[in-house]
Amino acid sequence: MKKRDEIYSSISLRMGTVIDAGEEGVAVQIPFGPATIQCIASWGMGWDHVSITIAEQDRCPEWEEMCFIKEVFWDEDETVIQYHPAKIDYINCHPYCLHIWKPQDAVLPVPPYLMIGPKDG
């Protein structure tokens, strides 16, 4: 995850607003096209995490919106993940909220590119 001052700069450049901030997290709103993306980011307990919702819309964030938020909080060479836990571990506090995660002290494995699809270029 980017350092806190880089995150704040990235939010500011995108005309976003910091709603609340603390030692281990920040709540922000960032415009993206016709939508406003709301995020709560945290970097404690060994994990970097961002929860993402779309303000005043009853829908989950779309792929482009998730990519945009990934760029705000992480460097382009970092891999992050969205988990789909075992059903017994489901927790759903908001029906349209998605989450991006990255462990701070581990490298996330990724499948071979041939299993994903052809690379451009």
DRENKOL-552012 format. One record per atom (N, C-alpha, C): residue number from 1; residue in three letters; atom name; z, y, x. Coordinates in nm, 3 decimals. Atoms other than C-alpha are relative to their C-alpha. Example, Ala and Ser with C-alpha at 12.3 -4.5 7.8 and 13.67 -1.06 7.14 Angstrom:
2
- 1 / ala / N / 0.000 / -0.119 / 0.089 .
- 1 / ala / CA / 0.780 / -0.450 / 1.230 .
- 1 / ala / C / 0.000 / 0.120 / 0.090 .
- 2 / ser / N / -0.006 / -0.119 / -0.082 .
- 2 / ser / CA / 0.714 / -0.106 / 1.367 .
- 2 / ser / C / 0.073 / 0.109 / -0.077 .
END
This chain:
121
- 1 / met / N / 0.000 / -0.118 / 0.085 .
- 1 / met / CA / 0.000 / 0.000 / 0.000 .
- 1 / met / C / 0.000 / 0.123 / 0.090 .
- 2 / lys / N / 0.000 / -0.125 / -0.076 .
- 2 / lys / CA / -0.066 / 0.351 / 0.119 .
- 2 / lys / C / 0.142 / 0.055 / 0.011 .
- 3 / lys / N / -0.130 / -0.068 / -0.014 .
- 3 / lys / CA / 0.226 / 0.560 / 0.242 .
- 3 / lys / C / 0.015 / 0.099 / -0.115 .
- 4 / arg / N / -0.030 / -0.085 / 0.116 .
- 4 / arg / CA / 0.395 / 0.777 / -0.019 .
- 4 / arg / C / -0.076 / 0.132 / 0.004 .
- 5 / asp / N / 0.071 / -0.128 / -0.006 .
- 5 / asp / CA / 0.241 / 1.105 / 0.106 .
- 5 / asp / C / -0.150 / -0.018 / -0.023 .
- 6 / glu / N / 0.141 / 0.028 / 0.025 .
- 6 / glu / CA / -0.106 / 0.946 / 0.101 .
- 6 / glu / C / -0.025 / -0.024 / -0.149 .
- 7 / ile / N / 0.012 / 0.025 / 0.144 .
- 7 / ile / CA / -0.049 / 0.827 / -0.257 .
- 7 / ile / C / 0.005 / 0.133 / -0.075 .
- 8 / tyr / N / -0.011 / -0.130 / 0.068 .
- 8 / tyr / CA / 0.063 / 1.175 / -0.367 .
- 8 / tyr / C / -0.126 / 0.084 / 0.022 .
- 9 / ser / N / 0.122 / -0.074 / -0.030 .
- 9 / ser / CA / -0.240 / 1.329 / -0.194 .
- 9 / ser / C / -0.117 / -0.055 / -0.082 .
- 10 / ser / N / 0.106 / 0.064 / 0.076 .
- 10 / ser / CA / -0.473 / 1.078 / -0.360 .
- 10 / ser / C / 0.010 / 0.036 / -0.148 .
- 11 / ile / N / -0.022 / -0.037 / 0.140 .
- 11 / ile / CA / -0.320 / 1.154 / -0.701 .
- 11 / ile / C / -0.039 / 0.146 / -0.023 .
- 12 / ser / N / 0.031 / -0.142 / 0.011 .
- 12 / ser / CA / -0.349 / 1.530 / -0.644 .
- 12 / ser / C / -0.151 / 0.025 / 0.006 .
- 13 / leu / N / 0.145 / -0.017 / -0.013 .
- 13 / leu / CA / -0.715 / 1.505 / -0.533 .
- 13 / leu / C / -0.073 / -0.040 / -0.128 .
- 14 / arg / N / 0.061 / 0.049 / 0.124 .
- 14 / arg / CA / -0.791 / 1.326 / -0.860 .
- 14 / arg / C / 0.054 / 0.073 / -0.122 .
- 15 / met / N / -0.054 / -0.084 / 0.105 .
- 15 / met / CA / -0.615 / 1.596 / -1.065 .
- 15 / met / C / 0.107 / -0.071 / -0.082 .
- 16 / gly / N / -0.105 / 0.073 / 0.068 .
- 16 / gly / CA / -0.333 / 1.357 / -1.151 .
- 16 / gly / C / 0.133 / 0.074 / 0.002 .
- 17 / thr / N / -0.132 / -0.061 / 0.012 .
- 17 / thr / CA / 0.027 / 1.440 / -1.234 .
- 17 / thr / C / 0.107 / -0.104 / 0.029 .
- 18 / val / N / -0.117 / 0.084 / -0.024 .
- 18 / val / CA / 0.345 / 1.288 / -1.095 .
- 18 / val / C / 0.100 / 0.030 / -0.111 .
- 19 / ile / N / -0.093 / -0.016 / 0.112 .
- 19 / ile / CA / 0.573 / 1.234 / -1.397 .
- 19 / ile / C / 0.144 / -0.015 / 0.048 .
- 20 / asp / N / -0.134 / 0.026 / -0.052 .
- 20 / asp / CA / 0.873 / 1.096 / -1.208 .
- 20 / asp / C / -0.017 / -0.070 / 0.134 .
- 21 / ala / N / 0.009 / 0.062 / -0.132 .
- 21 / ala / CA / 0.942 / 0.985 / -0.851 .
- 21 / ala / C / 0.139 / -0.031 / 0.052 .
- 22 / gly / N / -0.125 / 0.040 / -0.061 .
- 22 / gly / CA / 1.214 / 0.805 / -0.662 .
- 22 / gly / C / -0.027 / -0.061 / 0.136 .
- 23 / glu / N / 0.014 / 0.059 / -0.134 .
- 23 / glu / CA / 1.276 / 0.630 / -0.332 .
- 23 / glu / C / -0.092 / -0.121 / 0.002 .
- 24 / glu / N / 0.078 / 0.123 / -0.001 .
- 24 / glu / CA / 1.104 / 0.308 / -0.438 .
- 24 / glu / C / -0.106 / -0.004 / -0.109 .
- 25 / gly / N / 0.103 / 0.002 / 0.101 .
- 25 / gly / CA / 0.853 / 0.419 / -0.697 .
- 25 / gly / C / -0.039 / 0.137 / -0.052 .
- 26 / val / N / 0.052 / -0.124 / 0.056 .
- 26 / val / CA / 0.655 / 0.679 / -0.886 .
- 26 / val / C / -0.069 / -0.032 / -0.133 .
- 27 / ala / N / 0.073 / 0.010 / 0.127 .
- 27 / ala / CA / 0.523 / 0.728 / -1.242 .
- 27 / ala / C / -0.101 / 0.115 / -0.003 .
- 28 / val / N / 0.106 / -0.101 / -0.005 .
- 28 / val / CA / 0.190 / 0.912 / -1.272 .
- 28 / val / C / -0.094 / -0.013 / -0.119 .
- 29 / gln / N / 0.114 / -0.001 / 0.092 .
- 29 / gln / CA / -0.091 / 1.008 / -1.507 .
- 29 / gln / C / -0.119 / 0.053 / 0.078 .
- 30 / ile / N / 0.120 / -0.040 / -0.075 .
- 30 / ile / CA / -0.444 / 1.032 / -1.367 .
- 30 / ile / C / -0.120 / -0.006 / -0.095 .
- 31 / pro / N / 0.120 / 0.005 / 0.084 .
- 31 / pro / CA / -0.759 / 1.131 / -1.558 .
- 31 / pro / C / -0.108 / -0.088 / 0.064 .
- 32 / phe / N / 0.113 / 0.082 / -0.046 .
- 32 / phe / CA / -1.051 / 0.888 / -1.532 .
- 32 / phe / C / -0.102 / -0.002 / -0.113 .
- 33 / gly / N / 0.100 / -0.013 / 0.106 .
- 33 / gly / CA / -1.361 / 0.972 / -1.732 .
- 33 / gly / C / 0.068 / 0.058 / -0.124 .
- 34 / pro / N / -0.063 / -0.053 / 0.122 .
- 34 / pro / CA / -1.257 / 1.025 / -2.096 .
- 34 / pro / C / 0.144 / -0.047 / -0.019 .
- 35 / ala / N / -0.134 / 0.058 / 0.016 .
- 35 / ala / CA / -0.931 / 0.831 / -2.045 .
- 35 / ala / C / 0.101 / 0.064 / 0.095 .
- 36 / thr / N / -0.109 / -0.033 / -0.091 .
- 36 / thr / CA / -0.595 / 0.909 / -1.891 .
- 36 / thr / C / 0.072 / -0.130 / 0.032 .
- 37 / ile / N / -0.065 / 0.123 / -0.044 .
- 37 / ile / CA / -0.450 / 0.625 / -1.687 .
- 37 / ile / C / 0.145 / 0.032 / 0.034 .
- 38 / gln / N / -0.143 / -0.013 / -0.030 .
- 38 / gln / CA / -0.071 / 0.591 / -1.677 .
- 38 / gln / C / 0.039 / -0.116 / 0.091 .
- 39 / cys / N / -0.042 / 0.102 / -0.096 .
- 39 / cys / CA / 0.083 / 0.404 / -1.384 .
- 39 / cys / C / 0.146 / 0.016 / 0.035 .
- 40 / ile / N / -0.131 / 0.003 / -0.064 .
- 40 / ile / CA / 0.424 / 0.305 / -1.262 .
- 40 / ile / C / -0.019 / -0.084 / 0.124 .
- 41 / ala / N / 0.015 / 0.070 / -0.128 .
- 41 / ala / CA / 0.410 / 0.212 / -0.895 .
- 41 / ala / C / 0.137 / -0.018 / 0.064 .
- 42 / ser / N / -0.125 / 0.025 / -0.072 .
- 42 / ser / CA / 0.691 / 0.055 / -0.696 .
- 42 / ser / C / -0.030 / -0.073 / 0.129 .
- 43 / trp / N / 0.018 / 0.064 / -0.130 .
- 43 / trp / CA / 0.733 / -0.066 / -0.340 .
- 43 / trp / C / 0.133 / -0.052 / 0.052 .
- 44 / gly / N / -0.130 / 0.055 / -0.039 .
- 44 / gly / CA / 1.071 / -0.240 / -0.335 .
- 44 / gly / C / 0.003 / -0.151 / -0.017 .
- 45 / met / N / -0.027 / 0.143 / 0.012 .
- 45 / met / CA / 1.209 / -0.594 / -0.317 .
- 45 / met / C / -0.110 / -0.087 / 0.061 .
- 46 / gly / N / 0.101 / 0.079 / -0.070 .
- 46 / gly / CA / 0.930 / -0.708 / -0.083 .
- 46 / gly / C / -0.138 / 0.000 / -0.063 .
- 47 / trp / N / 0.129 / -0.004 / 0.070 .
- 47 / trp / CA / 0.644 / -0.625 / -0.321 .
- 47 / trp / C / -0.048 / 0.142 / -0.022 .
- 48 / asp / N / 0.067 / -0.121 / 0.048 .
- 48 / asp / CA / 0.399 / -0.343 / -0.382 .
- 48 / asp / C / -0.054 / -0.035 / -0.138 .
- 49 / his / N / 0.034 / 0.030 / 0.138 .
- 49 / his / CA / 0.329 / -0.318 / -0.754 .
- 49 / his / C / -0.044 / 0.126 / -0.073 .
- 50 / val / N / 0.040 / -0.109 / 0.089 .
- 50 / val / CA / 0.143 / -0.095 / -0.999 .
- 50 / val / C / -0.027 / -0.059 / -0.138 .
- 51 / ser / N / 0.031 / 0.035 / 0.139 .
- 51 / ser / CA / 0.151 / -0.133 / -1.377 .
- 51 / ser / C / -0.092 / 0.109 / -0.054 .
- 52 / ile / N / 0.106 / -0.091 / 0.043 .
- 52 / ile / CA / -0.147 / 0.026 / -1.552 .
- 52 / ile / C / -0.019 / -0.009 / -0.151 .
- 53 / thr / N / 0.034 / -0.009 / 0.142 .
- 53 / thr / CA / -0.195 / 0.140 / -1.913 .
- 53 / thr / C / -0.092 / 0.119 / -0.021 .
- 54 / ile / N / 0.088 / -0.111 / 0.036 .
- 54 / ile / CA / -0.442 / 0.371 / -2.083 .
- 54 / ile / C / 0.071 / 0.080 / -0.109 .
- 55 / ala / N / -0.075 / -0.087 / 0.092 .
- 55 / ala / CA / -0.272 / 0.665 / -2.256 .
- 55 / ala / C / -0.072 / 0.012 / -0.134 .
- 56 / glu / N / 0.044 / -0.025 / 0.135 .
- 56 / glu / CA / -0.309 / 0.689 / -2.632 .
- 56 / glu / C / -0.121 / -0.084 / -0.044 .
- 57 / gln / N / 0.107 / 0.091 / 0.041 .
- 57 / gln / CA / -0.554 / 0.397 / -2.655 .
- 57 / gln / C / 0.058 / -0.141 / -0.006 .
- 58 / asp / N / -0.047 / 0.137 / 0.017 .
- 58 / asp / CA / -0.483 / 0.047 / -2.783 .
- 58 / asp / C / -0.099 / -0.097 / 0.063 .
- 59 / arg / N / 0.088 / 0.091 / -0.073 .
- 59 / arg / CA / -0.672 / -0.141 / -2.513 .
- 59 / arg / C / 0.054 / -0.020 / 0.141 .
- 60 / cys / N / -0.035 / 0.025 / -0.140 .
- 60 / cys / CA / -0.623 / -0.296 / -2.172 .
- 60 / cys / C / -0.091 / 0.083 / 0.090 .
- 61 / pro / N / 0.087 / -0.067 / -0.096 .
- 61 / pro / CA / -0.756 / -0.117 / -1.865 .
- 61 / pro / C / -0.124 / -0.085 / 0.029 .
- 62 / glu / N / 0.126 / 0.068 / -0.034 .
- 62 / glu / CA / -1.118 / -0.203 / -1.783 .
- 62 / glu / C / -0.011 / -0.017 / 0.151 .
- 63 / trp / N / 0.018 / 0.031 / -0.142 .
- 63 / trp / CA / -1.242 / -0.333 / -1.447 .
- 63 / trp / C / -0.014 / 0.127 / 0.084 .
- 64 / glu / N / 0.021 / -0.123 / -0.077 .
- 64 / glu / CA / -1.359 / 0.011 / -1.329 .
- 64 / glu / C / 0.129 / 0.080 / 0.013 .
- 65 / glu / N / -0.127 / -0.071 / -0.004 .
- 65 / glu / CA / -1.021 / 0.163 / -1.415 .
- 65 / glu / C / 0.098 / -0.068 / 0.095 .
- 66 / met / N / -0.087 / 0.074 / -0.092 .
- 66 / met / CA / -0.835 / -0.112 / -1.228 .
- 66 / met / C / -0.044 / 0.024 / 0.145 .
- 67 / cys / N / 0.052 / -0.028 / -0.135 .
- 67 / cys / CA / -1.062 / -0.059 / -0.923 .
- 67 / cys / C / 0.038 / 0.141 / 0.044 .
- 68 / phe / N / -0.037 / -0.138 / -0.030 .
- 68 / phe / CA / -0.997 / 0.315 / -0.940 .
- 68 / phe / C / 0.147 / 0.008 / 0.042 .
- 69 / ile / N / -0.143 / -0.003 / -0.032 .
- 69 / ile / CA / -0.618 / 0.261 / -0.940 .
- 69 / ile / C / 0.027 / -0.073 / 0.131 .
- 70 / lys / N / -0.014 / 0.069 / -0.129 .
- 70 / lys / CA / -0.648 / 0.012 / -0.655 .
- 70 / lys / C / -0.031 / 0.097 / 0.114 .
- 71 / glu / N / 0.037 / -0.098 / -0.104 .
- 71 / glu / CA / -0.821 / 0.289 / -0.453 .
- 71 / glu / C / 0.105 / 0.109 / 0.016 .
- 72 / val / N / -0.103 / -0.103 / -0.008 .
- 72 / val / CA / -0.545 / 0.538 / -0.536 .
- 72 / val / C / 0.119 / -0.049 / 0.082 .
- 73 / phe / N / -0.125 / 0.049 / -0.059 .
- 73 / phe / CA / -0.260 / 0.315 / -0.417 .
- 73 / phe / C / -0.016 / -0.086 / 0.125 .
- 74 / trp / N / 0.020 / 0.087 / -0.116 .
- 74 / trp / CA / -0.412 / 0.082 / -0.156 .
- 74 / trp / C / -0.123 / 0.041 / 0.078 .
- 75 / asp / N / 0.117 / -0.021 / -0.084 .
- 75 / asp / CA / -0.653 / 0.107 / 0.135 .
- 75 / asp / C / -0.110 / -0.097 / -0.039 .
- 76 / glu / N / 0.113 / 0.081 / 0.043 .
- 76 / glu / CA / -0.999 / -0.035 / 0.083 .
- 76 / glu / C / -0.004 / -0.139 / 0.064 .
- 77 / asp / N / 0.001 / 0.131 / -0.066 .
- 77 / asp / CA / -0.938 / -0.322 / 0.327 .
- 77 / asp / C / 0.117 / -0.090 / -0.042 .
- 78 / glu / N / -0.112 / 0.079 / 0.049 .
- 78 / glu / CA / -0.627 / -0.446 / 0.140 .
- 78 / glu / C / -0.041 / -0.084 / -0.121 .
- 79 / thr / N / 0.020 / 0.088 / 0.114 .
- 79 / thr / CA / -0.643 / -0.741 / -0.098 .
- 79 / thr / C / 0.124 / 0.006 / -0.088 .
- 80 / val / N / -0.109 / 0.001 / 0.097 .
- 80 / val / CA / -0.431 / -0.720 / -0.413 .
- 80 / val / C / -0.034 / -0.104 / -0.106 .
- 81 / ile / N / 0.021 / 0.109 / 0.094 .
- 81 / ile / CA / -0.390 / -0.961 / -0.702 .
- 81 / ile / C / 0.059 / 0.034 / -0.137 .
- 82 / gln / N / -0.056 / -0.005 / 0.135 .
- 82 / gln / CA / -0.334 / -0.981 / -1.077 .
- 82 / gln / C / 0.041 / -0.143 / -0.033 .
- 83 / tyr / N / -0.051 / 0.134 / 0.026 .
- 83 / tyr / CA / -0.115 / -1.280 / -1.162 .
- 83 / tyr / C / -0.011 / -0.040 / -0.146 .
- 84 / his / N / -0.007 / 0.062 / 0.133 .
- 84 / his / CA / -0.142 / -1.510 / -1.462 .
- 84 / his / C / 0.103 / -0.112 / 0.014 .
- 85 / pro / N / -0.108 / 0.096 / -0.025 .
- 85 / pro / CA / 0.196 / -1.688 / -1.452 .
- 85 / pro / C / -0.003 / -0.117 / -0.099 .
- 86 / ala / N / -0.021 / 0.110 / 0.094 .
- 86 / ala / CA / 0.294 / -2.016 / -1.612 .
- 86 / ala / C / 0.054 / 0.057 / -0.131 .
- 87 / lys / N / -0.038 / -0.053 / 0.132 .
- 87 / lys / CA / 0.349 / -1.965 / -1.985 .
- 87 / lys / C / 0.151 / 0.019 / -0.012 .
- 88 / ile / N / -0.146 / -0.011 / 0.007 .
- 88 / ile / CA / 0.724 / -2.024 / -1.947 .
- 88 / ile / C / 0.051 / 0.128 / 0.067 .
- 89 / asp / N / -0.040 / -0.120 / -0.073 .
- 89 / asp / CA / 0.736 / -1.719 / -1.715 .
- 89 / asp / C / -0.059 / 0.128 / -0.057 .
- 90 / tyr / N / 0.060 / -0.119 / 0.060 .
- 90 / tyr / CA / 0.545 / -1.479 / -1.945 .
- 90 / tyr / C / 0.107 / 0.103 / -0.035 .
- 91 / ile / N / -0.080 / -0.114 / 0.045 .
- 91 / ile / CA / 0.702 / -1.138 / -1.993 .
- 91 / ile / C / -0.102 / 0.104 / -0.045 .
- 92 / asn / N / 0.097 / -0.096 / 0.052 .
- 92 / asn / CA / 0.514 / -0.892 / -2.213 .
- 92 / asn / C / 0.075 / 0.115 / -0.065 .
- 93 / cys / N / -0.070 / -0.119 / 0.051 .
- 93 / cys / CA / 0.679 / -0.551 / -2.254 .
- 93 / cys / C / -0.096 / 0.100 / -0.064 .
- 94 / his / N / 0.100 / -0.091 / 0.054 .
- 94 / his / CA / 0.353 / -0.375 / -2.346 .
- 94 / his / C / -0.130 / -0.079 / -0.017 .
- 95 / pro / N / 0.116 / 0.088 / 0.023 .
- 95 / pro / CA / 0.050 / -0.546 / -2.507 .
- 95 / pro / C / -0.127 / 0.039 / 0.075 .
- 96 / tyr / N / 0.122 / -0.044 / -0.066 .
- 96 / tyr / CA / -0.207 / -0.342 / -2.313 .
- 96 / tyr / C / 0.022 / 0.040 / 0.146 .
- 97 / cys / N / -0.034 / -0.034 / -0.138 .
- 97 / cys / CA / -0.048 / -0.320 / -1.968 .
- 97 / cys / C / -0.044 / -0.111 / 0.095 .
- 98 / leu / N / 0.037 / 0.094 / -0.106 .
- 98 / leu / CA / -0.199 / -0.489 / -1.661 .
- 98 / leu / C / 0.072 / 0.040 / 0.128 .
- 99 / his / N / -0.076 / -0.022 / -0.123 .
- 99 / his / CA / -0.038 / -0.523 / -1.319 .
- 99 / his / C / -0.080 / -0.042 / 0.122 .
- 100 / ile / N / 0.056 / 0.035 / -0.131 .
- 100 / ile / CA / -0.158 / -0.525 / -0.958 .
- 100 / ile / C / 0.117 / -0.021 / 0.095 .
- 101 / trp / N / -0.109 / 0.038 / -0.090 .
- 101 / trp / CA / 0.062 / -0.691 / -0.694 .
- 101 / trp / C / -0.051 / -0.024 / 0.141 .
- 102 / lys / N / 0.027 / 0.039 / -0.139 .
- 102 / lys / CA / 0.073 / -0.734 / -0.318 .
- 102 / lys / C / 0.133 / -0.022 / 0.070 .
- 103 / pro / N / -0.123 / 0.020 / -0.078 .
- 103 / pro / CA / 0.349 / -0.897 / -0.112 .
- 103 / pro / C / -0.005 / 0.084 / 0.126 .
- 104 / gln / N / -0.003 / -0.089 / -0.117 .
- 104 / gln / CA / 0.460 / -0.669 / 0.170 .
- 104 / gln / C / -0.003 / -0.075 / 0.132 .
- 105 / asp / N / -0.013 / 0.072 / -0.126 .
- 105 / asp / CA / 0.519 / -0.940 / 0.431 .
- 105 / asp / C / -0.083 / -0.127 / 0.005 .
- 106 / ala / N / 0.086 / 0.118 / -0.001 .
- 106 / ala / CA / 0.241 / -1.190 / 0.362 .
- 106 / ala / C / -0.144 / 0.044 / -0.021 .
- 107 / val / N / 0.142 / -0.024 / 0.022 .
- 107 / val / CA / -0.136 / -1.204 / 0.367 .
- 107 / val / C / -0.042 / -0.087 / -0.117 .
- 108 / leu / N / 0.046 / 0.076 / 0.116 .
- 108 / leu / CA / -0.286 / -1.306 / 0.034 .
- 108 / leu / C / -0.122 / -0.084 / 0.039 .
- 109 / pro / N / 0.120 / 0.081 / -0.025 .
- 109 / pro / CA / -0.527 / -1.599 / 0.062 .
- 109 / pro / C / -0.111 / 0.042 / -0.096 .
- 110 / val / N / 0.116 / -0.029 / 0.086 .
- 110 / val / CA / -0.876 / -1.541 / -0.076 .
- 110 / val / C / -0.096 / -0.119 / 0.010 .
- 111 / pro / N / 0.096 / 0.111 / -0.004 .
- 111 / pro / CA / -1.138 / -1.800 / -0.172 .
- 111 / pro / C / -0.121 / 0.037 / 0.086 .
- 112 / pro / N / 0.123 / -0.029 / -0.074 .
- 112 / pro / CA / -1.457 / -1.834 / 0.033 .
- 112 / pro / C / -0.096 / 0.081 / -0.088 .
- 113 / tyr / N / 0.090 / -0.087 / 0.076 .
- 113 / tyr / CA / -1.714 / -1.574 / -0.068 .
- 113 / tyr / C / -0.106 / -0.078 / -0.076 .
- 114 / leu / N / 0.100 / 0.080 / 0.070 .
- 114 / leu / CA / -1.963 / -1.848 / -0.164 .
- 114 / leu / C / 0.049 / -0.046 / -0.136 .
- 115 / met / N / -0.055 / 0.041 / 0.130 .
- 115 / met / CA / -1.725 / -1.945 / -0.447 .
- 115 / met / C / 0.005 / 0.116 / -0.098 .
- 116 / ile / N / -0.007 / -0.120 / 0.085 .
- 116 / ile / CA / -1.721 / -1.588 / -0.579 .
- 116 / ile / C / -0.140 / 0.041 / -0.043 .
- 117 / gly / N / 0.137 / -0.040 / 0.026 .
- 117 / gly / CA / -2.091 / -1.504 / -0.554 .
- 117 / gly / C / -0.061 / 0.058 / 0.125 .
- 118 / pro / N / 0.065 / -0.055 / -0.120 .
- 118 / pro / CA / -2.347 / -1.364 / -0.313 .
- 118 / pro / C / 0.049 / 0.142 / 0.030 .
- 119 / lys / N / -0.039 / -0.134 / -0.043 .
- 119 / lys / CA / -2.245 / -1.059 / -0.112 .
- 119 / lys / C / -0.125 / 0.088 / 0.001 .
- 120 / asp / N / 0.112 / -0.096 / -0.007 .
- 120 / asp / CA / -2.465 / -0.750 / -0.144 .
- 120 / asp / C / -0.029 / 0.032 / 0.145 .
- 121 / gly / N / 0.040 / -0.045 / -0.133 .
- 121 / gly / CA / -2.664 / -0.650 / 0.163 .
- 121 / gly / C / 0.000 / -0.110 / 0.095 .
END
